[in-house]
Amino acid sequence: MRKIWLIMGGLSVLLEYILSFGVLLALGLVAFFVVKWWNLRCVGVTPVHLFTFIAILFTSGLDVGLIMFPLTEFGGYAEDPAYAFANPLAIEFGFWGFLIWAFYFLTAFYFCVIEPRVKFFEIPLVKLINNVVIIGTCAFTASLFLIYLPGYLPEVGDGESVVTTFYVIVFVVILAAAYSSTDLKYVRILSVGSTFLFLALILGMWVAAGMGFTGFAETSSNIGAYFANLHKFVLPLTDYHAFYLFWWFAWSIMIGQFTSRFVGGLKTWQLLAALLIFPSIPLAIWFTVLYYYHLNGISTAGITNIAMVIVGVTFVINSLDSLIRLYTDNLNMTVERFGKAIYVAGNVVLLFVLTLLFQSQWLQIQWIGAVVVGLYLACVVYILIAKRKEVLSIDSMPEDRDLDFHKVETVH
């Protein structure tokens, strides 16, 4: 992952200011939402049970980077003096876990509770920008998968170059995601299936490493340094940390839009706690196992790499599935309108071309993250000017919401 950052170059001072402002704005809004609507029961348009909701959130809100990046990053964190206040495991967890999931709470709550009254994202220009963000981030996800495949499948090619086989793999993955987005039932299947595959991967690597419970406990204790230095992760520590934060911003609005529809009756404070805690547990376990591999120089060559690629593929398909469905619904580019063949072909061509543009560095995720910060600010200003009374008077869910866990079964 660090090699991508070296190619991209440093962030400008302007982007740093935008990012810092965005983080503080987001966390301030999180605090306001929780205080203002502490006990409001949140219900999405197609609510699901908590386990399914967390599975959808976890597998849609994360991508292949979770599988492929950490082992390449631990060494860099250990060598960079900017991270000397904590160990590499704590740094890795800080880039992926706990506090950063507050972004997803913010957007999920907003789209579940506030947007139905405000309809800011139905303004034509806002809708256009929002969908450009979603499409661009979809392509960025696929491009990361393409860039990192050679290192995990060295048997194909020279272990560094992106050869024709890898382009074919990514094309097939995008094709599978486009097809699975044609019916909502695939979301539950992919999300729950991806979750179990990920847990199986963790268990398999834990057993293969022979770390046992003692080794796991000793290694996992390093994560405590993250919580002891939590305040240091709020604003960007380095350009590389800033890159991660922009990446989270790029994902935040679209993941909030998608997952908000599945919220199943959690109160506001429970939704925040669920998003901060439940995804962080498997992340902590996963990073602990990987860090043990790093510390002990254990190779992942062979079957372990193949298993990681398989899980990575399911994560990519799952993420792209949910996001394709989101932007096609927003733009009325639906199966019902165009037919399945045209729908699938159009999405595949669009995303594959954009994937190649990201892979060649013609597009950068920082630009998308900066646009999202702009959307955050524009939405706040719009509410303060035009919808302040409506928002402050919210004390319940919209009238059409009911806690029917079977409703999702009738949606396609």
Sequence and secondary structure as in RCSB ss.txt:
>XXXX:A:sequence
MRKIWLIMGGLSVLLEYILSFGVLLALGLVAFFVVKWWNLRCVGVTPVHLFTFIAILFTSGLDVGLIMFPLTEFG
GYAEDPAYAFANPLAIEFGFWGFLIWAFYFLTAFYFCVIEPRVKFFEIPLVKLINNVVIIGTCAFTASLFLIYLP
GYLPEVGDGESVVTTFYVIVFVVILAAAYSSTDLKYVRILSVGSTFLFLALILGMWVAAGMGFTGFAETSSNIGA
YFANLHKFVLPLTDYHAFYLFWWFAWSIMIGQFTSRFVGGLKTWQLLAALLIFPSIPLAIWFTVLYYYHLNGIST
AGITNIAMVIVGVTFVINSLDSLIRLYTDNLNMTVERFGKAIYVAGNVVLLFVLTLLFQSQWLQIQWIGAVVVGL
YLACVVYILIAKRKEVLSIDSMPEDRDLDFHKVETVH
>XXXX:A:secstr
 HHHHHHH    HHHHHHHHHHHHHHHHHHHHHHHHTTT EEE SS   HHHHHHHHHHHH  THHHHSHHHHHH
HHHH GGGTTS HHHHHHHHHSGGGGHHHHHHHHIIIIIHHHH GGGSHHHHHHHHHHHHHHHHHHHHHHHHHHH
HH TTSTTSSS  HHHHHHHHHHHHHHHHHTTSTHHHHHHHHHHHHHHHHHHHHHHHHHT HHHHHHHHHGGGHH
HHHTGGGGSS SSHHHHHHHHHHHHHHHHHHHHHHTT EEEEHHHHHHHHHHTTHHHHHHHHHHHHHHHHTT   
TTHHHHHHHHHHHHHHHHHHHHHHHHHHHHTT  HHHH HHHHHHHHHHHHHHHHHHHHTTSS HHHHHHHHHHH
HHHHHHHIIIIIHHHHHT  S  TT    TTGGGG  
